[in-house]
Amino acid sequence: MRTNSADVCLVQETLICDILSFRALSARWPGPSYWSLAFGRQGGILILISELFDGKVVSWNKDTGGRVVNLVLDLENTRLNLIFMHLRI
C-alpha cells in the first residue's frame, strides 16, 4: 500500500501472536500503528495511520483476544472515537 493513498488502514486477521513479529512489521510502516495481537491461530487486528495524517491520536486501547482496537482522535476541532472490531458471527 502506498503511504499517501489513505490516512487510515484497517487490517484484520493478521495472525500475528507475538510482540516481536508485530514490532518487525510496524518498523516497515512509516507512521504509527495500533494493534491487538492474535490469540492462537485466529484474530489479530491492526490500524495503520499515515505519517501525513493531520489529526492527533489522543488515546488507544485494545482487547487481549485480538478482536478490538479503539482509537480516540482529534481532527480539525472534532474528537472522533474509532472502534475497529473484528467479530465472528
C-alpha positions as CSV (number, residue, x, y, z in Angstrom):
1,M,0.0,0.0,0.0
2,R,1.3,3.4,-0.8
3,T,1.5,5.6,2.2
4,N,-0.1,8.6,0.5
5,S,-3.2,6.8,-0.7
6,A,-5.0,6.7,2.7
7,D,-4.9,8.3,6.2
8,V,-6.1,5.2,8.0
9,C,-5.8,1.5,7.0
10,L,-7.6,-1.3,9.0
11,V,-6.2,-4.8,8.7
12,Q,-7.9,-7.9,10.2
13,E,-6.8,-11.5,10.7
14,T,-3.1,-10.5,10.9
15,L,-2.5,-13.8,12.8
16,I,0.4,-12.1,14.5
17,C,0.5,-13.5,18.0
18,D,3.9,-12.4,19.3
19,I,5.2,-8.9,20.0
20,L,8.5,-9.3,18.2
21,S,6.8,-10.1,14.9
22,F,4.5,-7.2,15.4
23,R,7.4,-4.8,16.1
24,A,9.2,-6.0,12.9
25,L,6.1,-5.4,10.8
26,S,5.5,-2.0,12.4
27,A,9.1,-0.9,11.7
28,R,8.3,-1.2,8.0
29,W,5.4,1.3,8.2
30,P,6.4,5.0,8.3
31,G,3.5,6.1,10.6
32,P,2.1,5.0,13.9
33,S,0.4,1.6,14.3
34,Y,-2.1,0.3,16.8
35,W,-2.8,-3.4,17.3
36,S,-4.3,-6.2,19.2
37,L,-2.3,-9.5,18.9
38,A,-4.0,-12.7,17.7
39,F,-5.0,-15.3,20.2
40,G,-3.5,-18.6,19.0
41,R,-4.2,-19.1,15.3
42,Q,-7.0,-16.6,14.8
43,G,-7.7,-12.9,15.0
44,G,-5.2,-10.1,15.3
45,I,-6.1,-6.6,14.0
46,L,-4.0,-3.6,13.1
47,I,-4.7,0.1,12.4
48,L,-2.1,1.9,10.4
49,I,-2.1,5.7,10.4
50,S,-0.4,7.6,7.7
51,E,2.6,9.8,8.8
52,L,0.8,12.6,6.8
53,F,-2.4,12.3,8.9
54,D,-3.3,15.8,10.1
55,G,-5.1,14.6,13.2
56,K,-3.7,13.5,16.6
57,V,-4.2,10.2,18.4
58,V,-5.3,11.1,21.9
59,S,-5.5,7.6,23.3
60,W,-5.8,4.0,22.3
61,N,-7.0,0.7,23.9
62,K,-7.1,-2.9,22.8
63,D,-8.6,-6.2,24.0
64,T,-6.5,-9.3,24.8
65,G,-8.2,-11.5,22.2
66,G,-7.1,-9.9,19.0
67,R,-10.6,-8.5,18.1
68,V,-10.9,-4.9,19.2
69,V,-8.8,-1.7,18.9
70,N,-10.2,1.7,20.0
71,L,-8.6,5.0,19.0
72,V,-9.6,8.5,20.1
73,L,-8.6,11.0,17.5
74,D,-8.6,14.8,17.4
75,L,-9.1,16.1,13.9
76,E,-9.9,19.7,12.9
77,N,-11.5,20.6,16.2
78,T,-13.5,17.3,16.3
79,R,-12.9,14.4,18.6
80,L,-13.6,11.0,16.9
81,N,-13.9,7.6,18.6
82,L,-12.7,5.0,16.1
83,I,-13.6,1.4,17.2
84,F,-12.3,-1.4,14.9
85,M,-13.9,-4.7,15.8
86,H,-13.3,-8.0,14.0
87,L,-16.1,-10.3,15.2
88,R,-17.2,-13.7,14.0
89,I,-20.9,-14.3,13.9
